[in-house]
Amino acid sequence: MPVLETMMKSILSKDLLYPPLKELSEKYPEWLADHRPSLSEKDFDNYNKQYEIVKKLVEKFDQKDHEFEEIFELMQKMQAFGHPPKELVGSVGKISSLPIPI
């Protein structure tokens, strides 16, 4: 297995990603509701799309057998929507260790 692939599988492992993603998925709905009035339509849409991807990631990790490629693809999609809200990133335990732009 190539070194880069091994490193990516380690970075995107359930042990590393699941706890902060689970917490993020629990906090996102309230944050979106609280900040909806102050967000532009584009930002609100992007944050909603991030939230949907976070939920999918948690669902994938909850499955006994999840494919690395699926996790990798979802993480790339999440990155395409920009930075997660700073208030959530700072409040979620190990979220700063996630391989997403913060």
Salt bridges, closest charged atoms under 4 A:
GLU5 OE2 - LYS9 NZ 3.43
GLU23 OE2 - LYS27 NZ 3.20
GLU26 OE2 - LYS22 NZ 3.98
GLU41 OE1 - ARG36 NH2 2.91
ASP45 OD2 - LYS49 NZ 2.95
GLU52 OE2 - LYS55 NZ 3.22
GLU70 OE2 - LYS60 NZ 3.23
GLU73 OE2 - LYS77 NZ 3.43
